[in-house]
């Protein structure tokens, strides 16, 4: 027959086991705004669904003020997320998703999203800029090409106040890649 002490022992043991089962994103995402935490949680669950273990997302984060309001904004570049046990989950030949969340009067919201080959934060100027490596039409190419002969470039993202979104800087400012 179970008594109170044995029931409590089992409850404490279950709580300890469950604390280790909390996805790393839920543990490592503390301190990020709620929409960023929710995004990381969904990526962590995706990793768990394929039997992987989601590791600390810090290397995938691009944090700077992208919209000029003086508050930190957050880019999550899935190409640098690690799902231990499912290494290719977040990337592939088409690049990896980058999702950027910016602060605003109503809180944080998604301001840009797309597939990129890299996402680099340049903090050398007065305001930080997020550069993304893209290909094809995003680099001004109109010809259909194979991946081996595709045109690649790096494009800066700029804040467009009228749309309250980030967008590519003009093609004239792109950096061609060899």
C-alpha positions in Angstrom: 0.0 0.0 0.0 1.3 3.5 -0.9 1.7 6.0 1.8 2.2 9.7 1.6 6.0 9.5 1.9 6.3 7.1 -1.0 3.9 9.1 -3.2 5.9 12.3 -2.5 9.2 10.4 -3.3 7.8 9.3 -6.7 6.5 12.9 -7.4 9.9 14.4 -6.6 11.6 11.8 -8.8 9.2 12.6 -11.7 9.8 16.3 -11.3 13.6 15.8 -11.4 13.3 13.6 -14.6 10.9 16.1 -16.3 13.2 19.0 -15.5 15.9 17.3 -17.7 13.3 16.7 -20.4 12.5 20.4 -20.9 13.9 21.4 -24.3 17.2 23.3 -24.3 15.4 26.1 -26.1 13.1 26.6 -23.1 16.1 26.6 -20.9 18.5 28.6 -23.1 15.9 31.1 -24.5 15.2 32.8 -21.2 15.8 36.5 -21.6 14.7 36.7 -25.2 11.3 38.4 -26.0 8.3 36.1 -26.0 8.0 35.8 -29.8 11.7 34.8 -30.1 11.2 32.3 -27.2 8.2 30.9 -29.0 10.1 30.6 -32.3 13.0 28.9 -30.6 10.6 26.5 -28.8 9.1 25.5 -32.1 12.5 24.8 -33.5 13.4 22.8 -30.4 10.3 20.7 -30.7 11.1 20.1 -34.4 14.5 18.8 -33.3 12.9 16.5 -30.6 10.5 15.1 -33.1 13.4 13.6 -35.1 15.1 12.3 -32.0 17.6 15.1 -31.6 18.7 17.3 -28.8 18.4 21.0 -29.3 21.6 22.8 -28.1 22.0 26.4 -26.8 20.8 28.7 -29.6 23.3 31.5 -28.8 25.4 31.0 -31.9 22.4 31.4 -34.1 21.3 34.7 -32.6 22.0 38.0 -34.4 21.3 40.7 -31.8 21.4 44.5 -32.6 19.1 47.4 -33.1 17.9 46.9 -36.7 15.0 49.4 -36.7 16.7 52.4 -34.9 14.4 52.5 -31.8 17.3 52.0 -29.4 16.1 48.5 -28.3 17.7 45.2 -29.1 16.2 43.3 -32.1 16.8 39.6 -32.7 17.7 37.5 -35.8 17.5 33.7 -35.6 19.6 32.1 -38.2 18.7 28.4 -38.3 21.9 27.6 -40.3 23.8 27.9 -37.0 21.4 26.0 -34.8 22.5 22.6 -33.6 20.2 19.7 -33.3 22.5 17.0 -31.9 21.6 13.8 -33.6 20.1 15.4 -36.7 22.8 17.7 -38.0 21.1 18.6 -41.3 17.7 19.4 -39.8 18.1 23.2 -40.0 20.0 23.6 -43.3 20.5 22.4 -46.8 21.4 23.3 -50.4 18.7 26.0 -50.5 20.2 27.8 -47.4 18.6 28.1 -44.0 15.8 30.3 -42.7 16.5 33.6 -41.1 13.7 35.2 -39.0 14.2 38.7 -37.7 12.1 40.0 -34.8 12.1 43.8 -34.1 10.8 45.8 -31.2 7.9 48.2 -31.6 5.2 50.0 -29.6 3.1 46.7 -29.3 6.1 44.5 -28.4 8.2 42.3 -30.7 7.1 41.1 -34.1 8.5 39.4 -37.1 10.0 41.9 -39.6 11.8 39.8 -42.1 12.1 36.1 -43.0 13.7 34.2 -45.8 16.2 31.5 -46.8 19.8 32.7 -46.8 23.2 31.0 -47.1 24.7 33.1 -44.2 23.6 35.9 -41.9 26.4 38.2 -40.7 26.1 41.1 -38.3 28.3 44.1 -39.1 28.8 46.4 -36.1 31.6 48.5 -37.6 29.4 51.5 -38.4 27.4 53.7 -36.0 24.4 51.4 -36.5 24.6 47.7 -36.9 23.7 46.1 -40.2 22.6 42.5 -40.9 24.1 41.2 -44.2 22.6 38.1 -45.8 24.1 35.9 -48.4 21.6 35.1 -51.2 21.6 34.0 -54.8 19.8 34.3 -58.1 17.1 36.9 -58.5 18.0 38.4 -55.1 21.3 39.3 -56.7 19.7 40.7 -59.8 20.2 37.6 -62.0 17.5 37.0 -64.5 19.0 33.9 -66.2 18.1 30.4 -65.0 21.2 28.7 -63.8 22.4 25.5 -62.2 23.5 25.8 -58.6 27.1 25.4 -59.7 26.9 28.5 -61.9 24.5 30.5 -59.8 25.2 34.2 -59.0 25.7 34.7 -55.2 25.9 38.0 -53.3 25.6 39.5 -49.9 22.8 42.0 -49.3 22.3 44.3 -46.4 18.9 44.5 -44.7 17.5 48.0 -44.1 14.6 49.2 -42.0 11.6 50.6 -44.0 9.6 52.7 -41.6 6.6 53.1 -43.9 6.2 49.3 -44.0 7.5 48.7 -40.4 9.6 45.9 -42.0 13.1 45.1 -43.0 13.9 44.7 -46.7 16.9 44.3 -48.9 19.0 47.4 -49.6 19.1 48.4 -53.3 21.0 46.0 -55.6 23.5 48.8 -56.2 24.8 48.2 -52.6 25.1 44.4 -52.9 28.5 42.7 -52.5 29.1 40.2 -55.3 30.7 36.9 -54.2 33.0 34.7 -56.3 
